[in-house]
Amino acid sequence: MNICVFGAGYVGLVQAAVLANVGHNVLCIETDEGKRAVLEEGGIPIYEPGLQGLVATNHSEGRLRFSGNLTDAVHHADIHFIAVGTPSDANGHADLTFVHDVAKGIALVAEKDQLIINKSTAPVGTADALHQAMRDTLDARGRGDIQVDVVSNPEFLKQGAAVSDCQRPDRIVIGSSNPASIEVLQELYAPFNRNREKIMVMDRRSAELTKYAANCFLATKISFMNEMANLSELFGADIEAVRRGIGADPRIGYDFIYPGCGYGGACFPKDVRALKASAQIEDYEPAILAAVESVNEAQKRKLGHSLQDFYAGDLRGRVIALWGLAFKANTGDMRDAPSRVLMEHLWSLGATVQAFDPEAMPECRRLYGERADLLLASSKEEALVGADALAVVTDWQSFKAPDFPLIRRALVDAVVFDGRNLYDPHVMKRHGLKYFSIGRQPV
């Protein structure tokens, strides 16, 4: 099939590369000239394991091309995927400007029937609104003969594992009541639907809510566990023992019950805000979603408060080593990352941050520029040099078994604040390190 994907971000670029890899002819539209130049040279403008090789191979073999020309895209494709950003606006609503711009642009130049697949996370009713907007634009052009259908086809990709999630999805949700469109998508997704039936067909609004419900439920599990971690500290319990105890129940399971310093990224914070805002438009107050967001915002401040308490409120002149800037391992994304809350809190109290992250350093430079109270180290070991304390914020694999004697020698105060519970408190004590983690008693 001839396919167009609008947007070369985490969703669009992965989807484009994976579809090209099974043999489709894919044109990816990216309006950012800098990103497009990188793509044309065989690189990628984001970090996602396994993606660069997939993009480079399919680009060199001619199945994956890049352009900024919408008219060429519309004339090229049988199917259009919308995979552009839907960031939060000032009130928490999803900003659908880019989604509507793409749909309107297609309708303005279309000369044949159009099948639009919306993969951008968008509030319930968006597909209906896009369909009507395109219909109005076509009618205004005097092209009432052109048929258009908009399908909701949400993505369920995890950053850091997006390629494998796209190649081997656990479910494929198709939101449509149009038999012809459903048949086209069943054919499109056939290579990913071989070992068992993964396609779930439902109406558009249910598909849109399925995406939000999935992300908000996972965010709820994280915030619930962080609430239990805070209670563990108050009650003298160990949250890691509690986690194992409840995770053994198959109704609960072990996924997404790891306590920490809060969730971040491009999806969970934005989607919780957006679903809450959508509910409030309908005069419904979503108490659970409000609590999930509130607990998470407080959790992001936890490491900063722990450091502040340890130093009796005086962090002026202190140097804090920071391991991890990305919101999670295996990505360079710092959107809504706990590290940002921690760094900004430390700076407000007069501290200097020496940070290292395997992938997020360029993004940190882009966000904060050059400043005297931020040093981006070339290694996790360099970040320790001259530091008073260490804060661990991201659970990168390379942070999980460090040289503890080196940490003890390097840190002025021999103290570690672990926002991901990576280390055994007894091991830390044996190495002469003062250790504070999440939901466990300090040693």
One Martini backbone bead per residue (centre of mass of N, CA, C, O) as a GRO file, in nm:
protein
  443
    1MET     BB    1   0.100   0.033   0.014
    2ASN     BB    2   0.017   0.374   0.021
    3ILE     BB    3   0.176   0.575   0.274
    4CYS     BB    4   0.100   0.826   0.520
    5VAL     BB    5   0.297   1.010   0.767
    6PHE     BB    6   0.223   1.243   1.020
    7GLY     BB    7   0.504   1.253   1.175
    8ALA     BB    8   0.850   1.222   1.341
    9GLY     BB    9   0.808   1.077   1.604
   10TYR     BB   10   0.763   0.825   1.819
   11VAL     BB   11   0.517   0.729   1.648
   12GLY     BB   12   0.551   0.794   1.342
   13LEU     BB   13   0.836   0.675   1.287
   14VAL     BB   14   0.781   0.391   1.380
   15GLN     BB   15   0.539   0.330   1.197
   16ALA     BB   16   0.680   0.385   0.929
   17ALA     BB   17   0.916   0.179   0.955
   18VAL     BB   18   0.743  -0.078   1.003
   19LEU     BB   19   0.575  -0.064   0.741
   20ALA     BB   20   0.819  -0.063   0.548
   21ASN     BB   21   0.943  -0.341   0.651
   22VAL     BB   22   0.679  -0.504   0.516
   23GLY     BB   23   0.651  -0.326   0.213
   24HIS     BB   24   0.567  -0.049   0.223
   25ASN     BB   25   0.490   0.277   0.091
   26VAL     BB   26   0.651   0.543   0.269
   27LEU     BB   27   0.544   0.872   0.370
   28CYS     BB   28   0.706   1.122   0.564
   29ILE     BB   29   0.586   1.401   0.743
   30GLU     BB   30   0.813   1.687   0.801
   31THR     BB   31   0.835   2.032   0.886
   32ASP     BB   32   1.106   2.001   1.014
   33GLU     BB   33   1.403   2.063   0.869
   34GLY     BB   34   1.607   1.944   1.069
   35LYS     BB   35   1.482   1.662   1.097
   36ARG     BB   36   1.475   1.595   0.795
   37ALA     BB   37   1.779   1.603   0.745
   38VAL     BB   38   1.848   1.368   0.930
   39LEU     BB   39   1.670   1.156   0.782
   40GLU     BB   40   1.804   1.180   0.497
   41GLU     BB   41   2.090   1.074   0.636
   42GLY     BB   42   1.987   0.821   0.838
   43GLY     BB   43   1.879   0.946   1.081
   44ILE     BB   44   1.764   1.050   1.414
   45PRO     BB   45   1.589   1.287   1.637
   46ILE     BB   46   1.582   1.035   1.828
   47TYR     BB   47   1.564   0.806   2.103
   48GLU     BB   48   1.538   0.455   1.990
   49PRO     BB   49   1.559   0.141   2.013
   50GLY     BB   50   1.614   0.018   1.676
   51LEU     BB   51   1.540   0.262   1.475
   52GLN     BB   52   1.777   0.353   1.298
   53GLY     BB   53   1.816   0.095   1.129
   54LEU     BB   54   1.528   0.089   1.013
   55VAL     BB   55   1.538   0.360   0.870
   56ALA     BB   56   1.795   0.329   0.699
   57THR     BB   57   1.714   0.078   0.538
   58ASN     BB   58   1.436   0.180   0.415
   59HIS     BB   59   1.555   0.432   0.285
   60SER     BB   60   1.775   0.297   0.102
   61GLU     BB   61   1.534   0.101  -0.032
   62GLY     BB   62   1.270   0.313  -0.081
   63ARG     BB   63   1.020   0.277   0.142
   64LEU     BB   64   1.139   0.545   0.289
   65ARG     BB   65   1.020   0.874   0.302
   66PHE     BB   66   1.077   1.239   0.293
   67SER     BB   67   0.866   1.531   0.375
   68GLY     BB   68   0.698   1.874   0.350
   69ASN     BB   69   0.469   1.791   0.136
   70LEU     BB   70   0.133   1.762   0.138
   71THR     BB   71   0.045   1.723  -0.155
   72ASP     BB   72   0.220   1.477  -0.216
   73ALA     BB   73   0.095   1.300   0.002
   74VAL     BB   74  -0.200   1.291  -0.097
   75HIS     BB   75  -0.125   1.173  -0.385
   76HIS     BB   76   0.024   0.911  -0.280
   77ALA     BB   77  -0.203   0.807  -0.084
   78ASP     BB   78  -0.437   0.575   0.068
   79ILE     BB   79  -0.314   0.637   0.358
   80HIS     BB   80  -0.357   0.837   0.661
   81PHE     BB   81  -0.142   0.928   0.920
   82ILE     BB   82  -0.191   1.067   1.239
   83ALA     BB   83   0.126   1.175   1.435
   84VAL     BB   84   0.085   1.419   1.621
   85GLY     BB   85   0.083   1.648   1.851
   86THR     BB   86  -0.090   1.675   2.200
   87PRO     BB   87  -0.057   1.906   2.392
   88SER     BB   88  -0.081   2.088   2.662
   89ASP     BB   89  -0.254   2.329   2.788
   90ALA     BB   90  -0.315   2.557   3.038
   91ASN     BB   91  -0.584   2.356   3.121
   92GLY     BB   92  -0.507   2.041   3.012
   93HIS     BB   93  -0.574   2.031   2.735
   94ALA     BB   94  -0.575   1.912   2.427
   95ASP     BB   95  -0.386   2.015   2.156
   96LEU     BB   96  -0.536   2.009   1.814
   97THR     BB   97  -0.399   2.177   1.594
   98PHE     BB   98  -0.228   1.969   1.428
   99VAL     BB   99  -0.453   1.777   1.357
  100HIS     BB  100  -0.636   1.982   1.205
  101ASP     BB  101  -0.428   2.076   0.998
  102VAL     BB  102  -0.402   1.809   0.852
  103ALA     BB  103  -0.699   1.758   0.776
  104LYS     BB  104  -0.739   2.023   0.622
  105GLY     BB  105  -0.508   1.989   0.419
  106ILE     BB  106  -0.622   1.741   0.281
  107ALA     BB  107  -0.904   1.866   0.197
  108LEU     BB  108  -0.778   2.099   0.012
  109VAL     BB  109  -0.626   1.867  -0.204
  110ALA     BB  110  -0.820   1.659  -0.263
  111GLU     BB  111  -0.908   1.402  -0.544
  112LYS     BB  112  -0.995   1.174  -0.340
  113ASP     BB  113  -1.053   0.944  -0.143
  114GLN     BB  114  -1.039   0.934   0.229
  115LEU     BB  115  -0.813   0.777   0.470
  116ILE     BB  116  -0.812   0.832   0.820
  117ILE     BB  117  -0.556   0.782   1.075
  118ASN     BB  118  -0.573   0.822   1.421
  119LYS     BB  119  -0.282   0.830   1.653
  120SER     BB  120  -0.343   1.060   1.811
  121THR     BB  121  -0.390   1.171   2.117
  122ALA     BB  122  -0.745   1.211   2.178
  123PRO     BB  123  -1.032   1.312   2.249
  124VAL     BB  124  -1.342   1.246   2.276
  125GLY     BB  125  -1.458   1.321   1.936
  126THR     BB  126  -1.232   1.382   1.727
  127ALA     BB  127  -1.308   1.210   1.481
  128ASP     BB  128  -1.578   1.348   1.435
  129ALA     BB  129  -1.460   1.634   1.395
  130LEU     BB  130  -1.277   1.570   1.155
  131HIS     BB  131  -1.490   1.470   0.965
  132GLN     BB  132  -1.655   1.735   0.958
  133ALA     BB  133  -1.428   1.927   0.869
  134MET     BB  134  -1.369   1.784   0.600
  135ARG     BB  135  -1.649   1.798   0.484
  136ASP     BB  136  -1.669   2.108   0.482
  137THR     BB  137  -1.423   2.162   0.301
  138LEU     BB  138  -1.516   2.000   0.054
  139ASP     BB  139  -1.782   2.149   0.011
  140ALA     BB  140  -1.650   2.434  -0.026
  141ARG     BB  141  -1.497   2.318  -0.293
  142GLY     BB  142  -1.708   2.130  -0.449
  143ARG     BB  143  -1.634   1.812  -0.319
  144GLY     BB  144  -1.884   1.605  -0.249
  145ASP     BB  145  -1.766   1.338  -0.399
  146ILE     BB  146  -1.574   1.313  -0.167
  147GLN     BB  147  -1.467   1.073   0.046
  148VAL     BB  148  -1.464   1.034   0.412
  149ASP     BB  149  -1.258   0.869   0.670
  150VAL     BB  150  -1.235   0.831   1.030
  151VAL     BB  151  -0.994   0.664   1.231
  152SER     BB  152  -0.940   0.509   1.537
  153ASN     BB  153  -0.574   0.428   1.617
  154PRO     BB  154  -0.429   0.363   1.878
  155GLU     BB  155  -0.145   0.374   2.071
  156PHE     BB  156   0.089   0.127   2.268
  157LEU     BB  157   0.366   0.268   2.332
  158LYS     BB  158   0.693   0.231   2.460
  159GLN     BB  159   0.937   0.396   2.563
  160GLY     BB  160   1.218   0.188   2.467
  161ALA     BB  161   0.981  -0.024   2.305
  162ALA     BB  162   0.843   0.064   2.030
  163VAL     BB  163   0.927  -0.133   1.809
  164SER     BB  164   0.829  -0.398   1.940
  165ASP     BB  165   0.536  -0.301   1.987
  166CYS     BB  166   0.477  -0.260   1.679
  167GLN     BB  167   0.558  -0.551   1.577
  168ARG     BB  168   0.426  -0.673   1.875
  169PRO     BB  169   0.128  -0.643   1.947
  170ASP     BB  170  -0.131  -0.689   2.189
  171ARG     BB  171  -0.307  -0.466   2.031
  172ILE     BB  172  -0.569  -0.363   1.780
  173VAL     BB  173  -0.732  -0.064   1.755
  174ILE     BB  174  -1.054  -0.012   1.588
  175GLY     BB  175  -1.227   0.295   1.514
  176SER     BB  176  -1.521   0.175   1.351
  177SER     BB  177  -1.827   0.156   1.115
  178ASN     BB  178  -1.660   0.093   0.851
  179PRO     BB  179  -1.616  -0.181   0.659
  180ALA     BB  180  -1.402  -0.080   0.457
  181SER     BB  181  -1.194   0.027   0.661
  182ILE     BB  182  -1.159  -0.230   0.824
  183GLU     BB  183  -1.050  -0.402   0.590
  184VAL     BB  184  -0.796  -0.236   0.534
  185LEU     BB  185  -0.671  -0.268   0.824
  186GLN     BB  186  -0.658  -0.573   0.827
  187GLU     BB  187  -0.456  -0.584   0.594
  188LEU     BB  188  -0.233  -0.399   0.709
  189TYR     BB  189  -0.213  -0.582   0.995
  190ALA     BB  190  -0.153  -0.883   0.922
  191PRO     BB  191   0.161  -0.910   0.999
  192PHE     BB  192   0.060  -0.848   1.324
  193ASN     BB  193  -0.182  -1.107   1.317
  194ARG     BB  194  -0.083  -1.423   1.325
  195ASN     BB  195  -0.073  -1.578   1.617
  196ARG     BB  196  -0.321  -1.384   1.686
  197GLU     BB  197  -0.600  -1.212   1.779
  198LYS     BB  198  -0.573  -0.841   1.797
  199ILE     BB  199  -0.824  -0.730   1.681
  200MET     BB  200  -1.026  -0.437   1.777
  201VAL     BB  201  -1.358  -0.355   1.727
  202MET     BB  202  -1.490  -0.018   1.740
  203ASP     BB  203  -1.583   0.266   1.823
  204ARG     BB  204  -1.439   0.570   1.823
  205ARG     BB  205  -1.487   0.656   2.121
  206SER     BB  206  -1.383   0.397   2.252
  207ALA     BB  207  -1.097   0.414   2.139
  208GLU     BB  208  -1.021   0.683   2.270
  209LEU     BB  209  -1.073   0.589   2.567
  210THR     BB  210  -0.881   0.350   2.576
  211LYS     BB  211  -0.623   0.512   2.579
  212TYR     BB  212  -0.674   0.674   2.836
  213ALA     BB  213  -0.737   0.440   3.028
  214ALA     BB  214  -0.464   0.302   3.014
  215ASN     BB  215  -0.278   0.536   3.113
  216CYS     BB  216  -0.438   0.606   3.374
  217PHE     BB  217  -0.410   0.332   3.510
  218LEU     BB  218  -0.100   0.325   3.523
  219ALA     BB  219  -0.073   0.586   3.682
  220THR     BB  220  -0.234   0.483   3.926
  221LYS     BB  221  -0.040   0.259   4.014
  222ILE     BB  222   0.196   0.445   4.075
  223SER     BB  223   0.060   0.636   4.281
  224PHE     BB  224  -0.028   0.420   4.477
  225MET     BB  225   0.259   0.316   4.543
  226ASN     BB  226   0.360   0.591   4.649
  227GLU     BB  227   0.163   0.604   4.880
  228MET     BB  228   0.264   0.342   5.017
  229ALA     BB  229   0.552   0.444   5.060
  230ASN     BB  230   0.480   0.673   5.253
  231LEU     BB  231   0.350   0.484   5.463
  232SER     BB  232   0.598   0.311   5.517
  233GLU     BB  233   0.763   0.534   5.650
  234LEU     BB  234   0.559   0.589   5.883
  235PHE     BB  235   0.535   0.264   5.978
  236GLY     BB  236   0.812   0.097   5.923
  237ALA     BB  237   0.820  -0.008   5.637
  238ASP     BB  238   0.866  -0.210   5.330
  239ILE     BB  239   0.788  -0.161   5.004
  240GLU     BB  240   0.930  -0.408   4.873
  241ALA     BB  241   0.773  -0.617   5.033
  242VAL     BB  242   0.495  -0.521   4.952
  243ARG     BB  243   0.525  -0.558   4.649
  244ARG     BB  244   0.564  -0.864   4.657
  245GLY     BB  245   0.299  -0.930   4.811
  246ILE     BB  246   0.099  -0.808   4.586
  247GLY     BB  247   0.221  -0.919   4.312
  248ALA     BB  248   0.135  -1.226   4.362
  249ASP     BB  249  -0.129  -1.123   4.276
  250PRO     BB  250  -0.289  -1.170   3.975
  251ARG     BB  251  -0.478  -0.911   4.002
  252ILE     BB  252  -0.210  -0.725   4.005
  253GLY     BB  253   0.087  -0.761   3.985
  254TYR     BB  254   0.418  -0.621   3.887
  255ASP     BB  255   0.325  -0.404   3.713
  256PHE     BB  256   0.350  -0.074   3.804
  257ILE     BB  257   0.475  -0.120   4.135
  258TYR     BB  258   0.706   0.094   4.140
  259PRO     BB  259   0.863   0.289   4.331
  260GLY     BB  260   0.918   0.659   4.332
  261CYS     BB  261   0.973   0.997   4.177
  262GLY     BB  262   0.783   0.964   3.947
  263TYR     BB  263   0.616   1.043   3.665
  264GLY     BB  264   0.655   1.087   3.306
  265GLY     BB  265   0.647   1.230   2.997
  266ALA     BB  266   0.426   1.228   2.707
  267CYS     BB  267   0.165   1.079   2.849
  268PHE     BB  268   0.062   1.057   3.143
  269PRO     BB  269   0.035   1.357   3.225
  270LYS     BB  270  -0.132   1.449   2.977
  271ASP     BB  271  -0.369   1.236   2.994
  272VAL     BB  272  -0.473   1.301   3.271
  273ARG     BB  273  -0.538   1.596   3.215
  274ALA     BB  274  -0.726   1.555   2.968
  275LEU     BB  275  -0.943   1.372   3.099
  276LYS     BB  276  -1.014   1.566   3.324
  277ALA     BB  277  -1.099   1.803   3.140
  278SER     BB  278  -1.322   1.651   2.986
  279ALA     BB  279  -1.497   1.589   3.235
  280GLN     BB  280  -1.544   1.890   3.323
  281ILE     BB  281  -1.711   1.970   3.076
  282GLU     BB  282  -1.937   1.749   3.194
  283ASP     BB  283  -1.958   1.799   3.508
  284TYR     BB  284  -1.712   1.605   3.600
  285GLU     BB  285  -1.538   1.480   3.887
  286PRO     BB  286  -1.225   1.316   3.877
  287ALA     BB  287  -1.096   1.203   4.159
  288ILE     BB  288  -0.876   1.001   4.079
  289LEU     BB  289  -0.720   1.174   3.878
  290ALA     BB  290  -0.655   1.401   4.076
  291ALA     BB  291  -0.492   1.220   4.270
  292VAL     BB  292  -0.279   1.117   4.079
  293GLU     BB  293  -0.160   1.396   4.014
  294SER     BB  294  -0.098   1.489   4.304
  295VAL     BB  295   0.091   1.260   4.389
  296ASN     BB  296   0.300   1.302   4.162
  297GLU     BB  297   0.384   1.591   4.223
  298ALA     BB  298   0.486   1.526   4.509
  299GLN     BB  299   0.694   1.303   4.431
  300LYS     BB  300   0.889   1.494   4.268
  301ARG     BB  301   0.970   1.645   4.554
  302LYS     BB  302   1.107   1.435   4.744
  303LEU     BB  303   1.415   1.455   4.696
  304GLY     BB  304   1.442   1.754   4.763
  305HIS     BB  305   1.339   1.728   5.057
  306SER     BB  306   1.553   1.527   5.154
  307LEU     BB  307   1.794   1.710   5.107
  308GLN     BB  308   1.696   1.945   5.279
  309ASP     BB  309   1.682   1.789   5.546
  310PHE     BB  310   1.977   1.692   5.562
  311TYR     BB  311   2.070   2.020   5.534
  312ALA     BB  312   1.878   2.201   5.705
  313GLY     BB  313   1.791   2.394   5.444
  314ASP     BB  314   2.109   2.416   5.342
  315LEU     BB  315   2.228   2.443   4.987
  316ARG     BB  316   2.444   2.640   4.979
  317GLY     BB  317   2.712   2.531   4.776
  318ARG     BB  318   2.612   2.275   4.689
  319VAL     BB  319   2.690   1.949   4.543
  320ILE     BB  320   2.490   1.760   4.307
  321ALA     BB  321   2.462   1.450   4.204
  322LEU     BB  322   2.322   1.328   3.885
  323TRP     BB  323   2.141   1.030   3.797
  324GLY     BB  324   1.951   1.128   3.562
  325LEU     BB  325   1.709   1.282   3.317
  326ALA     BB  326   1.528   1.100   3.218
  327PHE     BB  327   1.213   0.967   3.283
  328LYS     BB  328   1.353   0.710   3.154
  329ALA     BB  329   1.475   0.447   3.033
  330ASN     BB  330   1.557   0.439   2.693
  331THR     BB  331   1.568   0.764   2.681
  332GLY     BB  332   1.575   1.134   2.595
  333ASP     BB  333   1.327   1.219   2.759
  334MET     BB  334   1.209   1.528   2.956
  335ARG     BB  335   0.916   1.516   2.986
  336ASP     BB  336   0.811   1.556   3.299
  337ALA     BB  337   1.062   1.518   3.463
  338PRO     BB  338   1.189   1.473   3.778
  339SER     BB  339   1.465   1.614   3.731
  340ARG     BB  340   1.352   1.901   3.691
  341VAL     BB  341   1.237   1.944   3.970
  342LEU     BB  342   1.498   1.898   4.124
  343MET     BB  343   1.685   2.106   3.993
  344GLU     BB  344   1.507   2.359   4.043
  345HIS     BB  345   1.512   2.330   4.349
  346LEU     BB  346   1.818   2.344   4.395
  347TRP     BB  347   1.863   2.620   4.262
  348SER     BB  348   1.670   2.782   4.455
  349LEU     BB  349   1.891   2.695   4.703
  350GLY     BB  350   2.202   2.715   4.573
  351ALA     BB  351   2.270   2.477   4.400
  352THR     BB  352   2.467   2.233   4.234
  353VAL     BB  353   2.471   2.047   3.923
  354GLN     BB  354   2.587   1.707   3.846
  355ALA     BB  355   2.524   1.552   3.535
  356PHE     BB  356   2.406   1.220   3.414
  357ASP     BB  357   2.326   1.080   3.081
  358PRO     BB  358   2.323   0.864   2.813
  359GLU     BB  359   2.083   1.058   2.633
  360ALA     BB  360   1.980   1.359   2.773
  361MET     BB  361   2.189   1.592   2.734
  362PRO     BB  362   2.088   1.753   2.486
  363GLU     BB  363   1.812   1.820   2.613
  364CYS     BB  364   1.923   1.977   2.853
  365ARG     BB  365   2.062   2.196   2.688
  366ARG     BB  366   1.806   2.295   2.546
  367LEU     BB  367   1.646   2.374   2.810
  368TYR     BB  368   1.905   2.532   2.986
  369GLY     BB  369   2.170   2.564   2.886
  370GLU     BB  370   2.394   2.787   3.007
  371ARG     BB  371   2.507   2.727   3.349
  372ALA     BB  372   2.670   2.750   3.653
  373ASP     BB  373   2.461   2.524   3.805
  374LEU     BB  374   2.552   2.334   3.543
  375LEU     BB  375   2.687   2.005   3.497
  376LEU     BB  376   2.787   1.803   3.223
  377ALA     BB  377   2.887   1.497   3.229
  378SER     BB  378   3.075   1.221   3.078
  379SER     BB  379   3.006   1.065   3.353
  380LYS     BB  380   2.916   0.920   3.645
  381GLU     BB  381   3.192   0.969   3.780
  382GLU     BB  382   3.227   1.272   3.719
  383ALA     BB  383   2.971   1.366   3.880
  384LEU     BB  384   3.115   1.306   4.170
  385VAL     BB  385   3.315   1.526   4.156
  386GLY     BB  386   3.285   1.727   4.440
  387ALA     BB  387   3.045   1.602   4.572
  388ASP     BB  388   2.819   1.567   4.838
  389ALA     BB  389   2.587   1.422   4.663
  390LEU     BB  390   2.354   1.160   4.556
  391ALA     BB  391   2.114   1.139   4.282
  392VAL     BB  392   1.869   0.902   4.177
  393VAL     BB  393   1.635   0.909   3.885
  394THR     BB  394   1.731   0.682   3.680
  395ASP     BB  395   1.696   0.331   3.557
  396TRP     BB  396   1.966   0.264   3.450
  397GLN     BB  397   2.163  -0.003   3.400
  398SER     BB  398   2.445   0.151   3.467
  399PHE     BB  399   2.337   0.211   3.781
  400LYS     BB  400   2.293  -0.082   3.934
  401ALA     BB  401   2.635  -0.149   3.947
  402PRO     BB  402   2.830   0.019   4.115
  403ASP     BB  403   3.104   0.182   4.266
  404PHE     BB  404   3.090   0.217   4.595
  405PRO     BB  405   3.373   0.304   4.688
  406LEU     BB  406   3.384   0.545   4.497
  407ILE     BB  407   3.144   0.695   4.612
  408ARG     BB  408   3.258   0.722   4.898
  409ARG     BB  409   3.516   0.887   4.814
  410ALA     BB  410   3.376   1.125   4.645
  411LEU     BB  411   3.183   1.197   4.867
  412VAL     BB  412   3.169   1.414   5.118
  413ASP     BB  413   2.889   1.274   5.266
  414ALA     BB  414   2.815   0.983   5.192
  415VAL     BB  415   2.531   1.029   5.012
  416VAL     BB  416   2.218   0.866   4.908
  417PHE     BB  417   1.951   0.936   4.669
  418ASP     BB  418   1.691   0.704   4.584
  419GLY     BB  419   1.436   0.718   4.325
  420ARG     BB  420   1.449   0.368   4.246
  421ASN     BB  421   1.549   0.139   4.428
  422LEU     BB  422   1.843  -0.003   4.337
  423TYR     BB  423   1.935  -0.057   4.637
  424ASP     BB  424   2.076  -0.207   4.912
  425PRO     BB  425   2.085  -0.097   5.228
  426HIS     BB  426   2.302  -0.299   5.342
  427VAL     BB  427   2.517  -0.244   5.129
  428MET     BB  428   2.548   0.057   5.183
  429LYS     BB  429   2.636   0.029   5.479
  430ARG     BB  430   2.889  -0.149   5.425
  431HIS     BB  431   3.011   0.108   5.245
  432GLY     BB  432   2.949   0.380   5.415
  433LEU     BB  433   2.649   0.466   5.329
  434LYS     BB  434   2.417   0.692   5.313
  435TYR     BB  435   2.055   0.599   5.287
  436PHE     BB  436   1.791   0.710   5.059
  437SER     BB  437   1.461   0.615   4.986
  438ILE     BB  438   1.157   0.456   4.882
  439GLY     BB  439   0.975   0.323   5.146
  440ARG     BB  440   1.234   0.318   5.334
  441GLN     BB  441   1.453   0.284   5.572
  442PRO     BB  442   1.705   0.442   5.688
  443VAL     BB  443   2.092   0.391   5.692
   0.00000   0.00000   0.00000
